[in-house]
Amino acid sequence: MTTGQKLLKPLQSLKKCLKGSTSQAVDSQKNIGVIAEQAALNYLLDQGLKAVQSNYFSRFGEIDLIMTDAQAVVFIEVRYRKYSSFGSAAMTVTKSKQQKLINTAKHYLQEHQADVECRFDVIEMSPARLTSKQQQPSPFEIHWIKNAFM
């Protein structure tokens, strides 16, 4: 299955999320977040990373995706932003959020008794701008920031 095919289903789900009344806005935002995380996972799998866990929770916070890249464990924060008027999606990963991610990652590593190299990546997503060259429209533009912080 190609990336375009993997993303076609989320695109259909995204269209369903965007339909409906304003009372469904909060649910739509959650659905868009879930769809964005799945699209990010598919993208990273296509880039050669291996999935370990999604939505890891601890008392410190949540990590969207945990994957491996060669020998390293990669903790990934997925950020979607519909409009970039107030800055990029990656800019929303504040120092406070970074600290929560670091503490949650430490918890994960301790819980799994892992003494491995790790890094923190950010997947920045926004709605796709369709071009005439695209054969299969993707619902998102994806920008992968490796070693985003630490």
C-alpha positions, -999 to 999 in steps of 0.1 A, spaced: 0 0 0 14 34 -10 15 65 12 -12 80 -10 -35 50 -4 -27 50 33 -37 86 35 -68 84 13 -88 68 42 -77 95 67 -86 121 40 -122 107 38 -124 106 76 -111 142 77 -139 153 53 -165 136 76 -150 154 106 -153 187 89 -190 182 82 -216 187 108 -228 214 133 -207 237 154 -216 216 185 -194 189 170 -164 212 167 -146 198 198 -151 162 186 -139 173 151 -107 187 166 -101 154 184 -108 135 152 -84 156 132 -58 151 159 -62 113 157 -62 114 119 -30 136 119 -13 112 143 -21 82 121 -9 101 90 23 109 108 28 73 118 23 62 82 47 88 70 74 77 95 69 40 87 75 49 51 107 66 61 119 34 77 111 39 114 95 11 134 65 16 155 68 8 192 38 25 209 13 53 204 -2 76 230 20 66 259 7 82 291 24 87 324 17 111 353 41 135 336 22 137 303 17 120 270 40 111 241 21 108 207 44 82 191 73 61 202 93 46 174 128 32 167 153 45 141 182 21 139 193 17 175 177 49 188 143 52 205 125 82 190 99 101 210 77 120 186 53 149 192 28 154 164 15 190 160 -12 200 136 -21 236 128 -48 246 104 -34 282 100 1 294 104 -9 330 111 3 328 146 34 307 140 42 272 129 29 241 146 64 233 159 65 266 177 37 253 200 61 228 215 70 252 243 98 247 269 71 236 294 58 210 268 94 199 261 100 193 298 68 172 301 79 151 271 114 147 285 100 136 319 75 112 302 103 97 281 124 92 312 95 74 328 91 52 297 128 43 296 128 35 333 96 15 331 111 -5 302 145 -7 318 160 7 286 195 21 285 195 33 248 202 63 227 171 84 223 160 116 206 130 139 204 114 147 170 85 169 161 61 162 132 47 195 120 15 192 100 -8 215 82 -36 211 56 -22 202 22 -21 226 -7 -30 207 -37 -9 211 -68 -17 200 -103 13 175 -102 -2 155 -73 -20 123 -84 -33 112 -50 -42 142 -27 -28 140 8 -47 157 35 -16 170 51 18 187 45 43 170 68 75 185 80 97 162 101 121 179 126 147 154 139 164 162 172 139 190 177 151 196 213 169 181 244 
